[in-house]
Amino acid sequence: MLLLKDRLGDLEDLIRTLREVARGGSVIDPTVVDALVARRARTASSPLSVLTARELDVLREMAQGRTNAGVEQTLHLSASTVEKHVNSIFGKLGLADEPVHRRVAAVLAFLRERPTD
């Protein structure tokens, strides 16, 4: 059962929900469902959706201000692996020919579209 607390004030809704749960069913507040659907749509259209989980880890560390060496230490990766991921991030985000610093542009994209952890 997942209801928002403002819905608990409606006694009829609460009783209907409790009966459904007692029968073995489940109830999720429509507002919660709408929020989840909206988040999924936002995430699917995010430029970050093309990155692998490890690339997101690297980008998250970059967003924390870590240099490649800092990313290596934090994620326990080799220098060449970090460099490979960074270049892949730049390519996937279309930052190969970006006029601004590519690292800054990648972090800005992450901060705009940041997935919640």
Secondary structure, DSSP 8 states (H G I E B T S, - for coil): -B--GGGTT-HHHHHHHHHHHHTT---B-HHHHHHHHHHHHHHHHSGGGGS-HHHHHHHHHHHTT--HHHHHHHHT--HHHHHHHHHHHHHHTT-TT-SS-HHHHHHHHHHHH----
